[in-house]
Amino acid sequence: MFASKLTRRGAVSASAGLALALSMTACGGNVADSGAAADGSEFPSGPVSLTIGQDPGGSTDRIGRALAENAADPLGVAIPVVNKPGANGALATKEVAGMEPDGQNLILLNASLITITPLAVSEEEAVSLDDVEVITGISQDDYVLVANADSGLKTMEDITSADKKFNFATTGVGTGSQLAQALLFKQAEVEGTDVPFDGGSPAMTALLGNQVDLATIQLGEAMPQIEAGKLTPIVTFSEERNQYLPDTPTAVEAGYDVPVSQYRAVAAPKGTPEPVLAELKEAFTAAFESEKYKEFNEQNLFTPTQIDGEQLAADWKGYAEKYKALTEEYGVDLGGEK
């Protein structure tokens, strides 16, 4: 089975995390009493906080910090990063969405939260793009299916002919990692058990320790171990071969309809004045064009996807519809109450 339920303990922890985050916000920072004018004429009135709903050190955190660092000078104020992990970013997103729409508090969005997590949680828990104002798309980060090099697994044919049930690690419930791996095994008619972890790093650690047979993680996190010869890439889940792993076929090339990548964007609370959004976008565009930020993308294997909010919303809606159709077609249950 490919079902992974959110546990009662997880729900309690998530609620506690949200309560703590709200209490911390109330103690200071750029929140509702910012004093900014409704038309945005006093923006920015101080540092602009960028909240990230994932732990420090992962791909989302790294790109968020790089973006904040390079956009600070064009914006004219500091952009401190605040990590508030939980529920694949849902807790942080809902918190920022409920703040004063003055541009002083932003959220870094993962597409999986919008396009995949709703397939794994109840309607009340799901997050929608309608809750925020998307400022700009940022990047594409591809997933790769990897095996421990000692396993001898090198191709999908090796997996399908192994005649065994595999334990596969994913980066969590409702993530692109879980969806890609579950769809692949369903289409390949391979028996597998989903073992969700809280991010790519622990999933990769479990694979290196032979606690699981395979893992689907983001390429930037896997590449150092691939280059070290400790992990073997089987397929990537992008629509076309990843520029940083050109010798590895895509799942599509291998005959499976599983195009799943991670996309990211920056958003503000709904109702943020248009002049504020325009000023923020101008600062982020300047960051995109800086040599330092371009070098960061290359070093971390990110593919820039710097599209405007309207185009991003249309793209993400299309992905959500495709993923829903695929899960229904192949009977994949990500653990939600639908």
Disulfide bonds with the S-S distance in Angstrom:
none
